Each structure stands twice: as structure tokens, then as C-alpha cells.
């Protein structure tokens, strides 16, 4: 048995995009730089997916099947065989949905388990089986203090058993650049002050604050009549948001850009004079992306965004459902007199804590 041998088990990494998948990819990328080896088991990914992380240090096992039940059975058999044969130093359970299975396999073999948590999936009391698996885990990882505190309060967990591994941002990909003339023309943003949000517009999770920002616009327009609000993202809540803008008589001030590919996001962030998302986040990597591009940011004041914004040192935190407070903060941001509007300083301070090198070092310490 190698003391540096670990096992990771995830639902999916490559077959869909999202905040969890992005975070997991950062873990895999960072892990590949350490003097360790790991086997990675994936429940819903097939061997045909494009995988840039496969190497001698990171060996992948794909368990996808046509039937979800068959897939879970395939995962359980492959994982148990591997644990029995190789006895790794630790298993990292990549989602609470997998925790009961991982506990069942690891406990009789005496293999310690760390459960990774992200946000809302652990903020409320879990069903008994999942709650016990979380309580019995050797360690738990959380992406923010807020997420840790809510998970512990809801599920009877000692906070001392929870380690923090904050999200990271790629400072090489996200960096300041001049506003792209093609995009300015595409979205009709010439000679405008631009507020921006990047968010999934899903009616099941309406608390990204897009509606609050739209309600704040009339007040902002009194001071900055040339302001426009660029909303990047798609989802079934967009018609409601568009109707709201129309009811307020500002539909010409709100631009719905729809889906934008990840590689195109840096150019879009750099269109913005301020990034606005008064939300409820487990962490909020979009704040890091904006700050790395030198764009000042606004978030809610009672969620995981306190970590990327460093309790307000790096940005504005306001009550997340209060249009008046959002308007006041946006006006301050657009005036640009505050230290938190200095792009070079903002980028430097955020990357020092949340850049990829810092993430690698933190992961190394946790392992």
C-alpha cells in the first residue's frame, strides 16, 4: 500500500458543465501537480468523454451505464474490488449522493473517508442515511465558511471536522483587457456604463438577484442615464425577468445575452464597469472571475460570497433582496472613487488568495 495513494469518487466531471464540475476540475488539475497518485471513479461519465487529466498519476474508471441502477452497481463492484486490492490511504467522496455507498464500502475495511460538499445540497437536514454518512465521515471539505456553518447546523456536525478548500480562479485566463469593439457593437453598449451578471436564469433558483438589479435600475439611471445591464446566462426564468424590465419601462436598458462559452467569458467580463450579483451563493466563483479581470463586484451579505469578497474588503456586500441598497452600491461603484474599484489592486489581492498556485498549496496542506 502507498501512503500517497488516494481514491476520488465523483458523480460526473466531463459530461456536463457547472460550478461543481469546474471546482472538481481544479482539484484534479492541482492534484496532478503533487507527488501523489490517485484512482478516480466516475458514475455518470463514459470512457468516450474528453479527459485532459488522465495520466499515470490520475487513473480514471468510467462506470456509466444505460440504466442508472446498473451504473451504481457497476461503480460499487469496481470500487469495492479496488479498495480491497489496493487499500488506499483515503477515499474522497465527491458528492453527498454518493456518501452512503462510500461509507458502506470503506467502513469495514477501515479506510478513512472525506466527503466533499459545495452548497445547497447540504444546507438543510438530510435524510437519515445521508446524514449518518456525513456525520460518520472522517473529514468533510466545504467551499466556504457559510456553507460549512449551514451544513453543520442542519446536520449535527462538529465544525472542527470540516476543512475549507475555497474555489480558485485561473488568473491567466481571466485578466484585464480592453473592451472588445465587436462585443460592444453586438450588445449596443457603446458609450454606456455597463453592469453585468453571469448566472443561470432558472425559475427553481430565482435568487441570483437579476430581478433585484432590474428593480434597482431606475434609481441608478437617475445618476447614470447611460447605464445598461448585460445579463449573461440562459434559463426558463428569462421571460419573467424580461417582463419585469418592460413593466418598469427599462427594457431598452436590459440586454439578455444568453449562453456564453467559458472561453468567451473573460472578454465579456471586461465589458463591465461593475459586476452585480446580490445572490445567495455557496461561494460564487463568478466574483473571482470578475475581480481577476479587474472589475469591481457586488454580492449579497449573508452567504458564501463573504469569502471571495473577504468580508467586504474586496467588494460591496448588500442585503440580497433590497433594490434600494443595490442601487446605492451600484452608484458608488460606477463613480469609481473607492479602493475596491482599482482594477490592478483588485486583481492582485484576489489572486493572492484564490489564484491557482494558492489552491495547489492549500490542497497539498489538506492532503
C-alpha positions in Angstrom: 0.0 0.0 0.0 1.2 3.5 -0.9 0.6 6.2 1.7 0.3 8.6 -1.2 -2.4 6.6 -2.9 -5.9 8.1 -2.8 -9.3 7.4 -4.4 -11.7 10.0 -5.7 -15.4 9.2 -6.5 -17.5 11.7 -8.4 -20.9 11.7 -10.0 -19.7 13.4 -13.2 -16.9 15.7 -14.3 -16.8 15.9 -18.0 -20.3 15.1 -19.3 -21.8 18.4 -18.2 -20.8 21.9 -17.1 -21.4 23.6 -13.8 -19.9 25.1 -10.7 -19.3 21.7 -9.1 -17.7 20.3 -12.2 -15.4 23.4 -12.5 -14.4 23.0 -8.9 -13.7 19.3 -9.3 -11.5 20.0 -12.4 -9.5 22.5 -10.3 -8.9 19.7 -7.7 -7.8 17.2 -10.4 -5.5 19.8 -12.0 -4.0 20.7 -8.7 -3.7 17.1 -7.6 -1.8 16.2 -10.8 1.0 18.6 -9.7 1.5 16.9 -6.4 3.7 13.9 -5.6 0.8 11.6 -5.2 -1.2 9.1 -7.3 -5.0 8.6 -7.3 -7.7 6.5 -9.0 -10.8 8.4 -10.0 -14.1 6.7 -10.3 -16.9 8.4 -12.3 -20.5 7.3 -12.0 -22.1 9.2 -15.0 -19.1 9.8 -17.3 -18.3 7.4 -20.1 -14.8 6.5 -21.3 -15.6 8.4 -24.6 -15.5 11.8 -22.9 -12.6 14.1 -23.5 -10.4 14.0 -20.4 -7.3 16.2 -20.2 -6.3 14.9 -16.7 -5.7 11.2 -17.4 -2.1 10.2 -16.7 0.0 7.8 -14.7 -0.8 9.8 -11.6 -4.5 10.1 -12.2 -6.1 6.8 -13.4 -9.8 7.1 -14.4 -12.5 4.4 -14.1 -15.8 5.1 -16.0 -18.9 3.5 -14.7 -21.7 4.9 -16.9 -24.4 2.5 -18.0 -27.7 2.9 -19.8 -29.6 2.2 -16.6 -28.7 4.3 -13.5 -29.2 1.2 -11.3 -26.8 -0.8 -13.4 -24.3 2.2 -13.3 -24.4 2.3 -9.5 -23.9 -1.4 -9.3 -21.0 -1.2 -11.7 -19.5 1.6 -9.6 -20.0 -0.3 -6.3 -18.4 -3.5 -7.6 -15.4 -1.8 -9.3 -14.8 0.5 -6.3 -15.0 -2.3 -3.7 -12.7 -4.5 -5.7 -10.2 -1.7 -5.9 -10.4 -0.8 -2.2 -10.0 -4.5 -1.2 -7.0 -4.9 -3.5 -5.1 -1.6 -3.1 -6.2 -0.4 0.4 -5.7 3.4 -0.4 -4.8 5.8 2.3 -8.1 7.7 1.9 -11.2 7.9 -0.2 -12.6 11.3 -1.2 -16.4 11.1 -1.8 -17.2 13.8 -4.3 -20.9 14.3 -3.6 -23.4 13.7 -0.7 -25.4 11.5 -3.0 -22.5 9.0 -3.0 -21.8 9.2 0.7 -23.9 6.2 1.9 -22.4 3.9 -0.7 -18.8 5.1 0.1 -19.4 4.7 3.8 -20.7 1.2 3.3 -17.6 0.2 1.4 -15.0 2.0 3.4 -16.1 1.3 7.0 -15.5 -2.5 7.1 -12.1 -2.0 5.5 -11.0 0.7 8.0 -10.3 3.2 5.2 -10.9 6.9 6.2 -13.3 8.9 4.0 -13.5 12.6 3.3 -16.9 13.9 1.9 -16.8 17.0 -0.4 -19.6 19.4 0.0 -20.4 22.5 -2.1 -23.5 24.4 -1.1 -27.3 24.0 -1.1 -27.2 20.2 -1.2 -26.2 20.1 2.4 -27.7 23.3 3.8 -30.9 21.6 5.0 -31.4 18.4 7.2 -30.5 15.4 5.0 -32.4 12.1 5.1 -31.2 9.8 7.8 -28.9 7.6 5.6 -27.1 10.6 4.1 -26.9 12.4 7.3 -25.3 9.5 9.1 -22.8 9.1 6.3 -21.9 12.7 6.6 -21.7 12.5 10.4 -19.5 9.4 10.2 -17.1 10.8 7.6 -13.5 11.1 8.9 -13.3 14.6 7.4 -15.5 17.0 5.4 -14.5 19.6 2.9 -16.5 22.8 2.4 -16.0 25.6 -0.2 -16.9 28.5 2.2 -17.4 29.3 5.9 -21.1 30.0 5.2 -21.6 26.6 3.6 -19.7 24.9 6.4 -21.8 26.6 9.1 -25.1 25.8 7.4 -24.2 22.2 6.8 -23.1 21.7 10.4 -26.1 23.4 11.9 -28.6 21.4 9.8 -26.9 18.0 10.2 -25.4 17.9 13.6 -21.7 18.1 12.5 -18.8 19.3 14.6 -17.3 22.3 12.7 -13.8 21.2 13.8 -14.2 18.2 11.5 -14.7 20.4 8.4 -11.8 21.7 6.3 -12.1 24.7 3.9 -11.0 24.4 0.3 -12.0 27.6 -1.4 -12.7 27.8 -5.1 -10.0 29.1 -7.4 -9.7 31.2 -10.5 -7.3 31.0 -13.4 -5.5 34.4 -13.5 -4.0 33.5 -16.9 -7.4 33.1 -18.5 -9.2 35.8 -16.6 -7.3 39.1 -16.9 -8.0 42.7 -17.7 -8.3 43.7 -21.4 -9.7 46.5 -23.5 -13.5 46.4 -24.2 -13.9 44.3 -27.3 -15.4 46.6 -30.1 -17.2 43.7 -31.7 -19.0 42.8 -28.5 -19.7 46.5 -27.8 -21.4 46.7 -31.1 -23.2 43.3 -30.7 -24.8 44.3 -27.4 -25.1 48.0 -28.3 -23.1 49.1 -25.3 -21.1 51.9 -26.9 -20.7 55.0 -24.6 -22.5 53.2 -21.9 -21.8 52.3 -18.3 -22.2 48.6 -18.1 -23.5 46.5 -15.2 -23.2 42.7 -15.7 -24.3 39.4 -14.2 -23.3 35.9 -15.2 -25.9 33.4 -13.9 -28.2 30.6 -14.7 -31.7 32.0 -15.2 -33.6 29.1 -13.6 -37.0 29.6 -12.1 -36.2 27.0 -9.4 -33.4 29.1 -8.1 -34.5 32.8 -8.6 -32.2 34.2 -6.0 -29.3 35.2 -8.3 -30.5 38.7 -7.9 -31.1 39.6 -11.5 -34.7 40.7 -10.7 -33.4 42.8 -7.8 -30.8 44.5 -10.0 -33.5 45.2 -12.6 -35.7 46.8 -9.9 -32.6 48.9 -8.9 -32.0 50.3 -12.4 -34.5 53.2 -12.3 -32.7 54.7 -9.3 -29.3 54.1 -11.0 -30.5 55.7 -14.2 -31.2 58.9 -12.3 -27.5 59.3 -11.7 -26.1 57.4 -14.7 -28.6 57.8 -17.5 -26.4 55.9 -19.9 -26.2 52.7 -17.8 -27.1 49.3 -19.3 -27.4 45.9 -17.7 -25.9 42.9 -19.5 -27.3 39.6 -18.3 -25.3 36.5 -19.4 -26.9 33.1 -19.0 -30.0 31.2 -20.0 -32.9 29.5 -18.4 -36.7 29.4 -18.1 -36.8 32.5 -15.8 -35.7 34.8 -18.6 -39.3 35.6 -19.8 -40.3 36.7 -16.3 -37.2 38.9 -16.0 -37.9 40.5 -19.4 -41.5 41.2 -18.4 -40.3 42.9 -15.3 -37.9 45.2 -17.2 -40.8 46.0 -19.6 -43.2 46.8 -16.7 -40.6 49.2 -15.3 -40.1 50.9 -18.6 -36.5 50.0 -18.9 -36.5 47.0 -21.3 -34.1 49.0 -23.6 -31.6 49.1 -20.7 -31.5 45.3 -20.1 -29.7 43.1 -22.6 -30.1 39.3 -22.3 -27.0 37.8 -24.0 -28.0 34.2 -23.5 -25.4 31.4 -23.1 -21.7 32.4 -23.5 -19.0 29.7 -23.7 -16.4 29.6 -20.9 -13.6 30.6 -23.1 -15.5 33.8 -24.2 -16.3 34.9 -20.6 -13.1 36.9 -20.0 -13.9 39.3 -22.9 -17.4 39.7 -21.6 -16.4 40.4 -18.0 -14.1 43.2 -19.4 -17.1 44.9 -21.0 -18.4 45.6 -17.4 -17.8 48.6 -15.3 -19.2 46.6 -12.3 -20.2 43.0 -11.7 -23.5 42.8 -9.8 -25.0 39.7 -8.3 -26.9 40.2 -5.0 -27.4 36.5 -4.5 -27.3 33.5 -2.2 -24.2 31.5 -3.1 -22.3 28.6 -1.6 -19.2 30.6 -2.7 -19.6 32.4 -6.0 -16.6 31.8 -8.4 -18.0 34.4 -10.8 -16.9 37.1 -8.3 -13.3 35.8 -8.5 -13.5 35.7 -12.3 -14.7 39.4 -12.4 -12.1 40.5 -9.9 -9.3 38.8 -11.8 -10.4 40.8 -14.8 -10.1 44.0 -12.7 -13.9 44.5 -12.4 -15.4 45.7 -9.0 -18.1 43.3 -7.6 -21.2 43.4 -5.6 -22.7 40.4 -3.7 -25.3 39.5 -1.1 -24.2 39.9 2.6 -25.4 36.6 4.1 -23.9 33.9 2.1 -20.7 32.2 0.9 -19.7 35.3 -1.1 -18.2 36.7 2.1 -15.1 34.5 1.3 -14.3 35.7 -2.2 -15.2 39.3 -1.2 -13.2 38.9 2.0 -16.0 40.2 4.2 -16.3 43.4 2.1 -12.6 44.2 1.8 -12.6 43.4 -1.9 -16.2 44.3 -2.8 -19.6 45.5 -1.9 -22.0 43.3 0.2 -25.6 44.3 0.5 -28.9 42.7 1.6 -29.6 40.4 -1.4 -33.3 41.2 -1.9 -33.1 45.0 -1.4 -33.2 47.0 -4.7 -32.5 50.3 -2.8 -29.3 49.1 -1.3 -28.2 47.6 -4.6 -28.8 50.9 -6.3 -26.8 52.8 -3.7 -23.9 50.4 -4.0 -24.0 50.4 -7.9 -23.9 54.2 -8.0 -20.8 54.1 -5.7 -19.2 51.5 -7.9 -19.8 53.4 -11.1 -18.4 56.6 -9.6 -15.2 54.6 -9.1 -13.8 56.6 -6.1 -13.4 53.6 -3.8 -10.2 51.5 -3.5 -12.3 48.4 -4.4 -12.7 49.9 -7.9 -8.9 49.9 -8.6 -8.7 47.0 -11.1 -5.0 46.3 -10.7 -5.2 46.2 -6.9 -8.4 44.1 -7.0 -6.8 41.5 -9.3 -3.6 41.3 -7.2 -5.4 40.9 -3.9 -7.9 38.3 -5.2 -5.3 36.2 -6.9 -3.0 36.2 -3.9 -5.7 34.2 -2.0 -7.7 32.5 -4.7 -5.3 32.0 -7.7 -4.3 28.5 -8.9 -0.9 28.4 -7.1 -2.6 29.2 -3.8 -5.2 26.5 -4.5 -2.5 23.9 -5.2 -0.7 24.8 -1.9 -3.9 24.6 0.1 -4.8 21.2 -1.4 -1.3 20.0 -0.6 -1.7 21.0 3.1 -5.0 19.3 3.3 -3.7 16.0 1.9 
